[in-house]
Amino acid sequence: MTQPPLRLGILGSGKGSNFRAIADAISAGTLNAEVALVLSDVQHAGILALAHERGYPAQFVPPGKYRSKLEPVVEAWVVDLLRGAGVELVVLAGYMRMIKAPLLEAFPNRIINIHPSLLPQFPGLDAWRQAIDSGVTESGCTVHYVDGGMDTGPIIAQRRVPVLPGDTPETLHARIQEQEHQLYPEIIQQFAEKLRVN
Ligand code: GAR
């Protein structure tokens, strides 16, 4: 019997290439999910334009006065929006703020993030640049459960890429993103299978 698609709530602040990979996997039939809602803390983020282009419900949520997290009242609003859209899994796709109590408590073990390094190495901003600057010969990406920290929380899966002589932050990020775009839809599909069985 075909299971109903897993309803995703996508949060992003950037250009949205991971969101695009997820949407493409849904269209291709390799990911049994549907995009219930896309939210961004950045008014003119590419991810919102992409969502509109593809006809998904999408909305800018003004983040309030803090730089690294949402104001609690805003985060409570985000919870309402996600619940209202029937979201079952919250997917951070280039979302550049930390998640706090209202959202964590509303979706326990149902919020995942992708980060462009082999965590716990290089959390935070521009992880690809941190990798180049530190001289490592290998980097990659990590999908993990989200807790209240910055790029912390139990690791679900990682993919490795080499750091090559002559790499710039841009070439390394592009190599990491190729892996992100494969890994994230695969992991979300695993959730779709697991959450439907339990
Ligand atoms: C991705 O590389 C993602 O791993 C990273 O932001 C980029 C967003 O790209 N996330 C973080 O650094 C989270 N700490 P995208 O908007 O093209 O998906």
Residues whose N, C-alpha, C, O or C-beta is under 5 A from the ligand:
A	BS01	GAR	G14 K15 G16 S17 N18 F19 A93 G94 Y95 I114 H115 P116 G124 D151
